[in-house]
Amino acid sequence: MEFFKTRTFRVLLLTVAVIGLLLITYVLRTVFTPLLLAFILAYILDPLVTWFEKMRLSRAGAIAVLYTLGLALFVVTVGGLFAFVLEQVEAATDLAKSGIDELVKEPWFVNLHEQIGREASTPESQQKIAEAIKENVTEISTGVTTVVEFFEEQLSSLLNILMYFLLVPLYTFFLLLNFDKILETIRAYLPGLYRDRIVDLANQVHTVLSSFFRGRLIIGLIITILAGLGYLAFGCPVPFLFGLLTGVIIIIPFASIVVVLVAASTTYLSTSNWGLASAVFGVGIAIQMLEAYLLTPWIIGKQLELHFIVIILSVFVFGELFGFFGVLLSVPMAAIAKILGREFLLPILKELASDTPKTA
């Protein structure tokens, strides 16, 4: 019974509890993912909330101001895109109507329509149509079932997205409201013998993450300006809106290519000029290459002291291990792995390297 009162048992029990918690988190990852996203957002936004607090705002008021600014930016962005899409849909609808009106007036179309009408009205044709429907009723039923299942999957995906849009801001609000208390509580329950070292490691990680997010912000601003000017130069509609989207989405490696394709497509729809659309696409690809091969290694790689090859490898490795979020957070995770390796692995390697063979 004395064993259950020893420090070894307490450490073993704590280890088992932590492993169990991690396993539960993994099994229920779809439930905890919004909370993880909210914690990351709270960590990123906490300095802004602190800055607003220095302007004599309460913490809740500072968060409310931040949410209001974010909501305004979201409404302006989505509203601009929706207005443009609606305009293009109306233009396409008018074009289709005029094309159909011209088509039905063509002599060959009139003759074809009359011929089909005569043939379809005969008893023999109607009997063939009925037999064809009976023979293919199974295929038709299967096709309908497939369509229904597809729409069910899309509806489920849409509901998940809506859940994220509702839960992530809600979680983020309450985490921001108590962020300092959460950190103090975590610090208070750290093992006393190792508290200083754990806090030191946490500060190093905080420095890395701060440098990463600051670097991403700088890159985003540069990309927004360059993309907006490039799109403007080649006749892209709402160029700075597409520039802003490019600057925001470029935090996800190679994902801004979607915005580039949309910008090129809208340019063609607006101008009917393949040359301008190709130029907009070229501008987007050039900006993507600029971000991947110059700005990220130069700004973020330099601050985090990571080589360009390490950054590229981290994207593929963490993407393979953790999927989308692994790609999104690959660079800071590589920097954190470097810190942990330097603190724990490197001293062991140095100790082994200092051993000398025993002489006889």
C-alpha positions, 0 to 999 in steps of 0.5 A: 500500500505504501507504493500508492503514496509514493511520488513514482505512483503519482507521476505514473497516474498522471502520465496515464491520465494524460495519455487517456485524455489525448486518446479521448481527444483523438477519438472525439477530434470532430468535437474538439477541433472547433475548440482547438481552432478557437484556442489558436484564434484566442492566442493570436488575438490576445495581444490585440485585445490587450492593446485595446485594453490599454485604451481604457476599454474593459476586456469584454468591450475590447473583444466586442470592438474586435468582433465588430471590426471582424464582422464588418470586414467579413460583411464587406468582403462577402457582400462585394463578392455576392454583388459581383456574382449576382451581376454576372448571373444576371448577365449570363441569364440575359445572354442565355435568354437572347441566345434561346430566342435567336435559336428558336427562330432558326428555320432548321430548329423549327423544322426539327421541332415539328418533325420530333413532334410528329414522330413522338405523337404516333402510337408506335413512338409512344409505345417505344418510349413506355417500353424504354422507361420500363426497361431502364426503371432500375437505372433511373431509380439508382440515379435518383438514389445517387443524386439524393445521397449526394445532396445529403452529403453536401447538406451534412458538410454545410451543417458542419461548416455552419457549426464551425461558424457558430462554435468557433467565435463563441469559444474564442470569445470566452477563451479571450475573456479568461485567457490570462486566468487560463494561463495562470491556472496552467502555470500554477499546476505545473510540477514545482521542480520543473516549473521554471524550465517548462515556463522557459520552454513555453516562452521560447515557443511563444517567441517562435509563434509570435514571430510566425504570426507577425511574419504571416501578417507582414506577408499577407499585407505585402501580398494584398497590395501586390495582388490588388495592383496586379489585378487592377492593371489587367482589368480584373473586377473588384481587384483589391477585394480579390487582392485581400482574399489572396493575402488572407488565404495565402496563409494556407500553402498553395490554397490561394490558387483558388482565388487566382482562378476565380479572379481570372474567370471573373476577368474573362466574364467581365471583359470577354478577353482571354489575354487579360484573363491569362494575365491575371492568372499569371499575376496570381501564379507569380505572387504565389511563387513569390510568397513560397520561394522568397517572402516566406523563407526570407521573412519567416524562415529568417525569424525562426532560423529555419532553412528553406528546405526545412520549411518545404519538408515540414509542409509535406511531413506535417500535412501527411501526419495531421492533414489540413491543419498540419499544413496550416501550422507546419512551419511553427510546429517545425520551429517548436520541434527544433526547440524541443530537440535543442533542449532535450535531444541535443544535450544527449547527443553532445554527452554521447559525443564527448565519451572517449574510448576506454584505454586498456 
